Amino acid sequence: MVLALVSSYWLAAPVWALACGFGIFFNINTSSLRQAIVPNQLLGRINSIAAVLAWSAIPLGSLLGGLAIEWTQNVALVYGAIGLLVFLVAVSFSFTALGRAEYYLEQEQGTEATN
């Protein structure tokens, strides 16, 4: 959403770098979670499905984003709306089982869950 408010390249570049860095953290966390909860014999299949879904969304998002920019004639509005949508999706997932993923991980032997 910050990119919608920034008009200078020199301010937008570090914001974009932070967004990409947070994306890498997201990828690390989701990959680690999949490795922890998916049985080894299914891990390759699950990782393949996750990759196909993620990479398939890129051209579709580019097409829809371009159409939205052409329709509104306002790049900042589209960036702001997409930023808000991404934020709302992330918040909504926190109310699902994904928001409590640590409860689905097996406890290490010798340690007990503290509730």
N, CA and C atoms as an extended XYZ file, in Angstrom:
345
Properties=species:S:1:pos:R:3:atomname:S:1:resname:S:1:resid:I:1 pbc="F F F"
N         0.823       -1.176        0.000 N   MET     1
C         0.000        0.000        0.000 CA  MET     1
C         0.873        1.247        0.000 C   MET     1
N         2.081        1.138        0.537 N   VAL     2
C         2.985        2.283        0.592 CA  VAL     2
C         3.395        2.697       -0.821 C   VAL     2
N         3.562        1.733       -1.722 N   LEU     3
C         3.940        2.072       -3.096 CA  LEU     3
C         2.901        2.958       -3.775 C   LEU     3
N         1.664        2.867       -3.367 N   ALA     4
C         0.618        3.719       -3.941 CA  ALA     4
C         0.815        5.176       -3.542 C   ALA     4
N         1.502        5.417       -2.442 N   LEU     5
C         1.691        6.776       -1.939 CA  LEU     5
C         3.023        7.387       -2.319 C   LEU     5
N         3.956        6.587       -2.824 N   VAL     6
C         5.306        7.050       -3.127 CA  VAL     6
C         5.389        7.428       -4.605 C   VAL     6
N         5.872        8.636       -4.866 N   SER     7
C         5.989        9.064       -6.260 CA  SER     7
C         7.436        9.174       -6.725 C   SER     7
N         8.385        9.052       -5.813 N   SER     8
C         9.803        9.153       -6.145 CA  SER     8
C        10.408        7.760       -6.298 C   SER     8
N        11.204        7.597       -7.341 N   TYR     9
C        11.879        6.316       -7.558 CA  TYR     9
C        12.777        5.977       -6.378 C   TYR     9
N        13.480        6.970       -5.848 N   TRP    10
C        14.450        6.723       -4.782 CA  TRP    10
C        13.762        6.350       -3.468 C   TRP    10
N        12.514        6.674       -3.315 N   LEU    11
C        11.761        6.201       -2.156 CA  LEU    11
C        11.081        4.859       -2.443 C   LEU    11
N        10.680        4.674       -3.690 N   ALA    12
C         9.982        3.442       -4.057 CA  ALA    12
C        10.918        2.234       -4.082 C   ALA    12
N        12.173        2.439       -4.468 N   ALA    13
C        13.115        1.308       -4.576 CA  ALA    13
C        13.309        0.583       -3.244 C   ALA    13
N        13.582        1.300       -2.133 N   PRO    14
C        13.712        0.554       -0.867 CA  PRO    14
C        12.397       -0.073       -0.397 C   PRO    14
N        11.277        0.576       -0.701 N   VAL    15
C         9.981       -0.014       -0.333 CA  VAL    15
C         9.775       -1.310       -1.106 C   VAL    15
N        10.111       -1.298       -2.388 N   TRP    16
C         9.994       -2.505       -3.212 CA  TRP    16
C        10.941       -3.591       -2.700 C   TRP    16
N        12.143       -3.202       -2.312 N   ALA    17
C        13.110       -4.177       -1.766 CA  ALA    17
C        12.571       -4.805       -0.483 C   ALA    17
N        11.955       -3.997        0.384 N   LEU    18
C        11.355       -4.545        1.604 CA  LEU    18
C        10.217       -5.507        1.279 C   LEU    18
N         9.401       -5.142        0.311 N   ALA    19
C         8.291       -6.024       -0.081 CA  ALA    19
C         8.825       -7.356       -0.594 C   ALA    19
N         9.877       -7.314       -1.390 N   CYS    20
C        10.468       -8.561       -1.900 CA  CYS    20
C        11.088       -9.362       -0.757 C   CYS    20
N        11.717       -8.679        0.178 N   GLY    21
C        12.305       -9.368        1.328 CA  GLY    21
C        11.254      -10.055        2.174 C   GLY    21
N        10.129       -9.386        2.397 N   PHE    22
C         9.047      -10.019        3.150 CA  PHE    22
C         8.468      -11.200        2.385 C   PHE    22
N         8.458      -11.112        1.060 N   GLY    23
C         8.010      -12.245        0.245 CA  GLY    23
C         8.905      -13.456        0.429 C   GLY    23
N        10.196      -13.218        0.549 N   ILE    24
C        11.136      -14.321        0.778 CA  ILE    24
C        10.882      -14.950        2.145 C   ILE    24
N        10.646      -14.109        3.169 N   PHE    25
C        10.318      -14.659        4.491 CA  PHE    25
C         9.051      -15.504        4.434 C   PHE    25
N         8.062      -15.048        3.690 N   PHE    26
C         6.817      -15.803        3.538 CA  PHE    26
C         7.108      -17.156        2.891 C   PHE    26
N         7.919      -17.171        1.834 N   ASN    27
C         8.254      -18.426        1.158 CA  ASN    27
C         8.994      -19.382        2.081 C   ASN    27
N         9.911      -18.855        2.874 N   ILE    28
C        10.651      -19.700        3.809 CA  ILE    28
C         9.698      -20.311        4.835 C   ILE    28
N         8.806      -19.499        5.375 N   ASN    29
C         7.872      -20.004        6.385 CA  ASN    29
C         6.915      -21.036        5.813 C   ASN    29
N         6.358      -20.772        4.631 N   THR    30
C         5.412      -21.738        4.072 CA  THR    30
C         6.121      -23.034        3.671 C   THR    30
N         7.335      -22.931        3.142 N   SER    31
C         8.078      -24.146        2.793 CA  SER    31
C         8.416      -24.956        4.038 C   SER    31
N         8.834      -24.284        5.094 N   SER    32
C         9.159      -24.979        6.337 CA  SER    32
C         7.926      -25.634        6.942 C   SER    32
N         6.799      -24.948        6.885 N   LEU    33
C         5.565      -25.520        7.411 CA  LEU    33
C         5.160      -26.758        6.616 C   LEU    33
N         5.260      -26.677        5.291 N   ARG    34
C         4.927      -27.854        4.470 CA  ARG    34
C         5.848      -29.021        4.806 C   ARG    34
N         7.137      -28.754        4.961 N   GLN    35
C         8.072      -29.826        5.289 CA  GLN    35
C         7.764      -30.440        6.645 C   GLN    35
N         7.257      -29.639        7.563 N   ALA    36
C         6.986      -30.138        8.916 CA  ALA    36
C         5.704      -30.942        8.997 C   ALA    36
N         4.684      -30.607        8.196 N   ILE    37
C         3.388      -31.258        8.393 CA  ILE    37
C         3.012      -32.255        7.312 C   ILE    37
N         3.728      -32.250        6.187 N   VAL    38
C         3.388      -33.159        5.089 CA  VAL    38
C         4.262      -34.410        5.194 C   VAL    38
N         3.683      -35.588        5.073 N   PRO    39
C         4.499      -36.813        5.079 CA  PRO    39
C         5.522      -36.790        3.936 C   PRO    39
N         6.681      -37.365        4.206 N   ASN    40
C         7.782      -37.324        3.235 CA  ASN    40
C         7.395      -37.869        1.867 C   ASN    40
N         6.585      -38.927        1.827 N   GLN    41
C         6.233      -39.531        0.543 CA  GLN    41
C         5.323      -38.624       -0.294 C   GLN    41
N         4.710      -37.617        0.305 N   LEU    42
C         3.834      -36.697       -0.429 CA  LEU    42
C         4.451      -35.316       -0.630 C   LEU    42
N         5.603      -35.066       -0.039 N   LEU    43
C         6.173      -33.723       -0.035 CA  LEU    43
C         6.469      -33.198       -1.436 C   LEU    43
N         7.000      -34.030       -2.302 N   GLY    44
C         7.287      -33.591       -3.672 CA  GLY    44
C         6.028      -33.181       -4.413 C   GLY    44
N         4.972      -33.935       -4.254 N   ARG    45
C         3.708      -33.621       -4.921 CA  ARG    45
C         3.116      -32.321       -4.388 C   ARG    45
N         3.140      -32.163       -3.082 N   ILE    46
C         2.578      -30.953       -2.467 CA  ILE    46
C         3.383      -29.727       -2.877 C   ILE    46
N         4.709      -29.845       -2.878 N   ASN    47
C         5.543      -28.721       -3.313 CA  ASN    47
C         5.295      -28.375       -4.773 C   ASN    47
N         5.087      -29.376       -5.609 N   SER    48
C         4.793      -29.127       -7.023 CA  SER    48
C         3.470      -28.395       -7.193 C   SER    48
N         2.466      -28.827       -6.454 N   ILE    49
C         1.162      -28.165       -6.536 CA  ILE    49
C         1.271      -26.721       -6.064 C   ILE    49
N         1.981      -26.496       -4.970 N   ALA    50
C         2.148      -25.133       -4.452 CA  ALA    50
C         2.856      -24.251       -5.472 C   ALA    50
N         3.881      -24.797       -6.120 N   ALA    51
C         4.614      -24.015       -7.117 CA  ALA    51
C         3.745      -23.704       -8.331 C   ALA    51
N         2.996      -24.675       -8.798 N   VAL    52
C         2.123      -24.447       -9.958 CA  VAL    52
C         1.081      -23.386       -9.642 C   VAL    52
N         0.474      -23.466       -8.464 N   LEU    53
C        -0.530      -22.466       -8.096 CA  LEU    53
C         0.084      -21.073       -7.981 C   LEU    53
N         1.242      -20.988       -7.357 N   ALA    54
C         1.883      -19.686       -7.169 CA  ALA    54
C         2.326      -19.092       -8.502 C   ALA    54
N         3.003      -19.868       -9.325 N   TRP    55
C         3.520      -19.341      -10.583 CA  TRP    55
C         2.425      -19.128      -11.616 C   TRP    55
N         1.327      -19.849      -11.511 N   SER    56
C         0.215      -19.640      -12.434 CA  SER    56
C        -0.508      -18.333      -12.140 C   SER    56
N        -0.455      -17.889      -10.905 N   ALA    57
C        -1.141      -16.657      -10.535 CA  ALA    57
C        -0.430      -15.416      -11.075 C   ALA    57
N         0.858      -15.517      -11.387 N   ILE    58
C         1.623      -14.341      -11.829 CA  ILE    58
C         1.099      -13.777      -13.153 C   ILE    58
N         0.974      -14.559      -14.219 N   PRO    59
C         0.461      -13.967      -15.457 CA  PRO    59
C        -0.993      -13.522      -15.338 C   PRO    59
N        -1.786      -14.250      -14.580 N   LEU    60
C        -3.182      -13.849      -14.388 CA  LEU    60
C        -3.259      -12.521      -13.635 C   LEU    60
N        -2.472      -12.381      -12.593 N   GLY    61
C        -2.432      -11.123      -11.849 CA  GLY    61
C        -1.926       -9.971      -12.688 C   GLY    61
N        -0.934      -10.230      -13.538 N   SER    62
C        -0.427       -9.185      -14.429 CA  SER    62
C        -1.500       -8.732      -15.410 C   SER    62
N        -2.216       -9.685      -15.963 N   LEU    63
C        -3.289       -9.355      -16.898 CA  LEU    63
C        -4.393       -8.556      -16.210 C   LEU    63
N        -4.859       -9.042      -15.058 N   LEU    64
C        -5.928       -8.348      -14.346 CA  LEU    64
C        -5.479       -6.980      -13.837 C   LEU    64
N        -4.239       -6.893      -13.379 N   GLY    65
C        -3.712       -5.601      -12.921 CA  GLY    65
C        -3.621       -4.604      -14.063 C   GLY    65
N        -3.158       -5.063      -15.222 N   GLY    66
C        -3.094       -4.184      -16.389 CA  GLY    66
C        -4.475       -3.716      -16.822 C   GLY    66
N        -5.434       -4.628      -16.807 N   LEU    67
C        -6.809       -4.242      -17.156 CA  LEU    67
C        -7.380       -3.243      -16.143 C   LEU    67
N        -7.087       -3.446      -14.866 N   ALA    68
C        -7.572       -2.525      -13.839 CA  ALA    68
C        -6.952       -1.142      -14.007 C   ALA    68
N        -5.658       -1.090      -14.327 N   ILE    69
C        -5.003        0.199      -14.547 CA  ILE    69
C        -5.584        0.891      -15.781 C   ILE    69
N        -5.805        0.131      -16.839 N   GLU    70
C        -6.385        0.725      -18.041 CA  GLU    70
C        -7.805        1.226      -17.779 C   GLU    70
N        -8.571        0.484      -17.000 N   TRP    71
C        -9.959        0.860      -16.713 CA  TRP    71
C       -10.029        2.104      -15.822 C   TRP    71
N        -9.179        2.148      -14.755 N   THR    72
C        -9.227        3.272      -13.820 CA  THR    72
C        -8.353        4.439      -14.244 C   THR    72
N        -7.356        4.174      -15.085 N   GLN    73
C        -6.371        5.199      -15.470 CA  GLN    73
C        -5.640        5.765      -14.253 C   GLN    73
N        -5.486        4.938      -13.213 N   ASN    74
C        -4.858        5.390      -11.980 CA  ASN    74
C        -4.030        4.252      -11.384 C   ASN    74
N        -2.724        4.294      -11.625 N   VAL    75
C        -1.831        3.238      -11.147 CA  VAL    75
C        -1.798        3.206       -9.621 C   VAL    75
N        -1.751        4.374       -8.993 N   ALA    76
C        -1.675        4.430       -7.525 CA  ALA    76
C        -2.913        3.805       -6.890 C   ALA    76
N        -4.067        4.044       -7.461 N   LEU    77
C        -5.299        3.458       -6.929 CA  LEU    77
C        -5.254        1.933       -7.002 C   LEU    77
N        -4.791        1.409       -8.123 N   VAL    78
C        -4.720       -0.050       -8.290 CA  VAL    78
C        -3.693       -0.643       -7.329 C   VAL    78
N        -2.524       -0.015       -7.197 N   TYR    79
C        -1.517       -0.498       -6.241 CA  TYR    79
C        -2.067       -0.475       -4.822 C   TYR    79
N        -2.744        0.614       -4.458 N   GLY    80
C        -3.312        0.714       -3.119 CA  GLY    80
C        -4.378       -0.344       -2.868 C   GLY    80
N        -5.243       -0.569       -3.859 N   ALA    81
C        -6.302       -1.573       -3.712 CA  ALA    81
C        -5.713       -2.977       -3.601 C   ALA    81
N        -4.703       -3.267       -4.403 N   ILE    82
C        -4.062       -4.589       -4.331 CA  ILE    82
C        -3.364       -4.760       -2.986 C   ILE    82
N        -2.683       -3.719       -2.504 N   GLY    83
C        -2.038       -3.786       -1.197 CA  GLY    83
C        -3.032       -4.038       -0.086 C   GLY    83
N        -4.168       -3.347       -0.144 N   LEU    84
C        -5.216       -3.553        0.852 CA  LEU    84
C        -5.777       -4.969        0.764 C   LEU    84
N        -5.979       -5.458       -0.449 N   LEU    85
C        -6.495       -6.817       -0.637 CA  LEU    85
C        -5.529       -7.863       -0.081 C   LEU    85
N        -4.240       -7.696       -0.350 N   VAL    86
C        -3.237       -8.636        0.174 CA  VAL    86
C        -3.248       -8.619        1.699 C   VAL    86
N        -3.346       -7.429        2.282 N   PHE    87
C        -3.400       -7.313        3.740 CA  PHE    87
C        -4.633       -8.019        4.301 C   PHE    87
N        -5.784       -7.799        3.687 N   LEU    88
C        -7.021       -8.419        4.173 CA  LEU    88
C        -7.002       -9.933        4.027 C   LEU    88
N        -6.406      -10.439        2.953 N   VAL    89
C        -6.293      -11.892        2.783 CA  VAL    89
C        -5.401      -12.473        3.881 C   VAL    89
N        -4.283      -11.815        4.157 N   ALA    90
C        -3.388      -12.301        5.206 CA  ALA    90
C        -4.074      -12.301        6.565 C   ALA    90
N        -4.797      -11.245        6.873 N   VAL    91
C        -5.511      -11.177        8.154 CA  VAL    91
C        -6.587      -12.255        8.226 C   VAL    91
N        -7.302      -12.467        7.121 N   SER    92
C        -8.363      -13.478        7.144 CA  SER    92
C        -7.789      -14.881        7.349 C   SER    92
N        -6.611      -15.157        6.804 N   PHE    93
C        -5.991      -16.470        7.007 CA  PHE    93
C        -5.572      -16.672        8.455 C   PHE    93
N        -5.335      -15.593        9.182 N   SER    94
C        -4.943      -15.749       10.585 CA  SER    94
C        -6.083      -16.310       11.431 C   SER    94
N        -7.310      -16.263       10.923 N   PHE    95
C        -8.458      -16.823       11.643 CA  PHE    95
C        -8.761      -18.259       11.232 C   PHE    95
N        -7.950      -18.825       10.359 N   THR    96
C        -8.148      -20.203        9.916 CA  THR    96
C        -7.121      -21.101       10.608 C   THR    96
N        -7.096      -22.351       10.198 N   ALA    97
C        -6.116      -23.293       10.750 CA  ALA    97
C        -4.682      -22.851       10.439 C   ALA    97
N        -4.478      -22.116        9.345 N   LEU    98
C        -3.128      -21.636        9.026 CA  LEU    98
C        -2.621      -20.649       10.061 C   LEU    98
N        -3.524      -19.926       10.684 N   GLY    99
C        -3.131      -18.990       11.731 CA  GLY    99
C        -2.690      -19.677       13.012 C   GLY    99
N        -3.016      -20.939       13.137 N   ARG   100
C        -2.645      -21.725       14.315 CA  ARG   100
C        -1.842      -22.960       13.898 C   ARG   100
N        -1.000      -22.807       12.915 N   ALA   101
C        -0.274      -23.941       12.348 CA  ALA   101
C         0.632      -24.632       13.358 C   ALA   101
N         1.131      -23.892       14.353 N   GLU   102
C         2.040      -24.508       15.324 CA  GLU   102
C         1.353      -25.607       16.132 C   GLU   102
N         0.021      -25.574       16.214 N   TYR   103
C        -0.699      -26.619       16.947 CA  TYR   103
C        -0.730      -27.939       16.179 C   TYR   103
N        -0.439      -27.897       14.897 N   TYR   104
C        -0.473      -29.108       14.078 CA  TYR   104
C         0.891      -29.776       13.980 C   TYR   104
N         1.897      -29.139       14.522 N   LEU   105
C         3.234      -29.717       14.501 CA  LEU   105
C         3.384      -30.672       15.676 C   LEU   105
N         4.079      -31.753       15.434 N   GLU   106
C         4.318      -32.710       16.513 CA  GLU   106
C         5.307      -32.107       17.498 C   GLU   106
N         5.061      -32.357       18.760 N   GLN   107
C         5.978      -31.888       19.803 CA  GLN   107
C         7.239      -32.749       19.774 C   GLN   107
N         8.386      -32.106       19.999 N   GLU   108
C         9.628      -32.872       20.063 CA  GLU   108
C         9.600      -33.797       21.261 C   GLU   108
N        10.244      -34.923       21.128 N   GLN   109
C        10.251      -35.876       22.227 CA  GLN   109
C        11.004      -35.263       23.403 C   GLN   109
N        10.449      -35.481       24.578 N   GLY   110
C        11.066      -34.938       25.782 CA  GLY   110
C        10.497      -33.600       26.211 C   GLY   110
N         9.716      -32.992       25.336 N   THR   111
C         9.080      -31.726       25.705 CA  THR   111
C         7.580      -31.918       25.687 C   THR   111
N         6.909      -31.221       26.551 N   GLU   112
C         5.460      -31.296       26.608 CA  GLU   112
C         4.876      -29.958       26.234 C   GLU   112
N         3.696      -29.999       25.666 N   ALA   113
C         3.014      -28.766       25.283 CA  ALA   113
C         2.570      -28.023       26.529 C   ALA   113
N         2.748      -26.739       26.515 N   THR   114
C         2.288      -25.914       27.634 CA  THR   114
C         1.091      -25.121       27.163 C   THR   114
N        -0.014      -25.328       27.774 N   ASN   115
C        -1.257      -24.603       27.416 CA  ASN   115
C        -1.798      -23.874       28.605 C   ASN   115
